[in-house]
Amino acid sequence: MKKLTFILLLTVISVAAFPQNKDAIIGKWINSSGEAHVEITKRGDRYFGKIVWLKEPKDEKGNNKTDIKNPDESLKSKPILGLEILKNFIFEDGKWTNGKIYDPKSGKNYSCNMTLKSNDILNMRGYVGVSLLGRSETWKRVK
């Protein structure tokens, strides 16, 4: 009986330690500031995310917010709503890596890795160069 209990306990621990399947991040997430919902989808074997909801979709003049901080002049008039901000993530070793995240508030792109803390908590790490030089955020799944 003790042996069976031990085997069951090991099984539960091993399943809990590696809960992520590669498509577990698909869905809608709210960013850490609560200003936007980002829908993560899969195309081929890569993952992408676009802004599908904004807390404040209009600017002070009542116009739809656009990507005014984008360094590419031709993209400054592109609406923030619908903007793809997560690109080209691949799933390996239990996390989503080698992707890029775009920050429309600054107009900058960063390398990014994502890991699931639980089914409803997504840890984001954006960085320049090496992961140590970056910023982390926690996103929550939209219910």
N, C-alpha and C positions, 0 to 999 in steps of 0.2 A: 504494500500500500504506500509506504514511504517513497519507494522508487517511482511509482506512478505519479504521485504528487510532485516529486522533483522534476520529472520529465514534463509534466503539464506546466509547471512554473517556468522552466526553461523555454518552452514553446511560447508562452505568453510574453516573456521578456524579449525574445528574439523578434516576435511580431511587433511588439511595441517599439523596439529600437529601430526598426526599418519600416515605418508605416506608409511611406510615400510610394505611390506608383507614379509613373511618369506623367500621367494626365491629371494628377490630384490638384494641380493649381488652376485648371480650367474653371472659369466662372468669373463672377464679379467681385471686386475687392474695393474697399474704401481706403483711401490713403490715410496716413497718420494724422494729417491736419483736419480730415473730414471734409475737405473741399471738393473732392472728386471721387467718382467711381471709375475703376478701370476694369474692362472686361478682357480677360486673358483667354486666348484661343490658340488652336494648334493649326499650323499649315505645314503639311509634310511631316517632318520629324522635329520641327522647330516651333517655339512658342513666341507669341506676340501679344501686346496689350494696347488697347486704345481707350481714350477717355469717352465714357458713354453718359456721364451725368456730371454736372457742375452745380455746386451750392449757389454760386453767383455767376450765371452764364452771360450776364450783360455787364458792359462797362458803365462808367458814370454817366455816359451820354445815352444809355439805353440801347446801344448796339451790341451785337454778339461779340464776345471777346475773341480776339484773334492772336496769332502767334507773333506779336510785335517785337519780341526779344530775339527772334530767330536771326542768326547772322546772315542767312541767305535772303537777300532783299525780295526775291520772288516768292518767298514763303511767308512773309510777314502778314499777308492778308488771309492766310489760311485759318479757318475757325479752330479754336481750342477743342470744342466739342467734336468728337470724332477723330482727334489727332492721335496717331499711333506713337506711343511713348516708350513701349517695350519692344525690342527687336532681337530676333535671331538667337533666342536662348535654346540650349540643348540640355537634355537631361543626362547626367552621368554621376555615378557615385552618390546617389541619393539627393542631389541638388541640381538646380537649373543654373547653368554657367555660360560663360563666353558670350553673354548678351550685352546689349546697350540699353541705357535708360536716358531719355531726353527730359530735361527740366524746362518746361515752357516759361517758368518765372525768370530764368536766367538765360535761356537760349543755349544752354550747354548740354553736350552729350557726355555720358560717363559709362565706363565699363560697369557691369553689374552681375551679381550672383544672387540667387534667391533660394531660400530653404523654408520648408514648412515646419513650424514648431508644433502645430496640431492641424487638424483638418480646416480650422477656421482662422489660423494665425500664420501670416506669411512674413518672414524676415527678409528684408531687402538690404543689400550692401552695395552702394554706388561708390566708385573710386576712380582715381586717375593713376595710372601706372600700376601700383601694387595695392592690394586690398587693405593693407594697413593704413594707407592714406585715403580715407574715405569717410562716408557717413552711413549710418544704419537707420532704417525705419522699420516700423512694424505696421503691416496692413491687416485689416480684418475682413473676413468674407462677408459680403452683403447677403443678408437673409431674405 
